[in-house]
Amino acid sequence: MRMKLSTRIYMDAALQNMKSVSFFTFLQVLIARLGASNFEIALSNSLPPLFCALSLAFLTRQLPVTRGVFLVSGYIRQFAFLSMALSVLLPNPIPYLLFFWSINAVAVMVTGAQQPAILRRWVEPAEFPKIFSNTKMIGIVIVTIGSFAIGHFLDAFQWMFPKNYVISMLVGCAATFAGMALIAELAPKERQPIRLTWVKPFQECDRRTWWMGLNHVGTAMVAPLFIIYHVNQLGLSNSQIASFVVTAGIVSTLMLPVARRAMDRFGVMKVYGVAVIGLAAAVLPYGWINSFWALLIVQGWLGLCLAIYEVASNSIMMNEAAKHKKEMAYFSDFQLVMNAGNAVGALLAGALIAVLPLWGCFVVIAVSRLVMYFAFQPSEAAAPAGTLEAAGSGVQAGR
């Protein structure tokens, strides 16, 4: 392995975030601008994670962690990405977008679930919080700069709509392919037989996993409502929407190192809790805010809380993996619960917007998140491995 391990990991993080910002940051904005209904916007937030969950439940856990499996799933993912980008040029493209997005979701869960298992072969468990924090910082910088540039590009070339979005998406296709190749080099080269049978999902889930899934439902509920509010109700431009991402990125860049030190001092679970409560409190008044500058402040706070939430969630996942003999099944079940939360949350948001005004939806989401967090929080005795210090020692390094 010629390239330094940390360089390979951080280059992959950079490329995957280039994909995220150029392909997905404005994808749902594009869907809204193509004339999608509120239900279709909610469906675009629900259908991909639903197929992610199905992939994790019945396919991902049965596949061996090998270079061949990782590459094949990556090629299928790349095909789906290209098909999504080019389908925008078709008449009535939304059904095609959702179809290929679902195919992508099945493939991306294979690579997404295998990456932690591959990393654990190379990286010591105690190093994961540092790696997650650094990769998050890399992502924040790229997404911040990229969102600003792409938002202005899309507005400047709005005359060629929707081809301006297609160009941006093709850049993302190239970035994700390059990142996949970097990680594939870390995967084991041996060949193992693939035997697909009926499996029972959720076998490696404990109370903490289910509780985190409930918290994730609330996170997923706000995403489609933000698109509806920002694009359909307020009519914000791509540049204005990009400024939300830029502001969140700047705030997160400045404060994420502080959050990491707080994890070291107080434990991951306490910082995770602060992030969940912060995300809930921020959306409580959201439907009444019409000022762009006020929205900018709230989005900055939401971005910071979400960054801390993701770093803490990933650290908890890697810490807990040391307690499970069936490591791949645990990774699959954890991601299954999180993606099921994404799917359920988006559908619940679609149901809420059908019967309540937007401000009412945000109030319901905020209150229900706080109730779920405090009512179902597991005790430390029931699930002790919740801090950085709880990472299992003696576990073989790897991704």
JOJODA-V675471 format. One line per field, one symbol per residue. ss: DSSP state (h for helix, s for strand, l for the rest). psi: psi as a letter, one per 20 degrees, with the letter a starting at -180 (. if undefined). A space follows every 10 residues. Layout:
ss: ???
psi: ???
//
This chain:
ss: llllhhhhhh hhhhhhhhhh hhhhllhhhh hhhllllhhh hhhhhhhhhh hhhhhhhhlh hhllllhhhh hhhhhhhhhh hhhhhhhlll lllhhhhhhh hhhhhhhhhh hhhhhhhhhl llllhhhhhh hhhhhhhhhh hhhhhhhhhh hhhhhhlhhh llhhhhhhhh hhhhhhhhhh hhhhllllll llllllllll llllllhhhh hhhhhhhhhh hhhhhhhhhh hhhllllhhh hhhhhhhhhh hhhhhhhhhh hhhhhhlhhh hhhhhhhhhh hhhllhhhll lhhhhhhhhh hhhhhhhhhh hhhhhhhhhh hlllllhhhh hhhhhhhhhh hhhhhhhhhh hhhhhllhhh hhhhhhhhhh hhhhhlllll lllllllhhh lllllllll
psi: ngpqghgggh ggggghhggg hhghgjghgg gghikqrhgh ghhhihgghg hgggghhigg iipqnrhggg gghhgggggh ghhgghihiq qmighgghgh hggghghhhg hhhhghhghi ihpqhiiggg gggghhgggg gghggggggh ghgghhkhhj pjhhhggghh ghggghgghg hghhhiqqiq pqqooprpqo rjhjpahggh ghgghhghgh hhghhggggg ghgikqrhhg hhhgggghgg ghghihhghg hhghgiqghg hggggghhhg hhigjgiioi pghghggghg gggghhgggg ggghggghgh hiiphmghhg gghghggghh hggggghhgh hgihiqrghh ghggggghgg ghghhjpqqh hhnhmjrhii ppqjppqr.
//
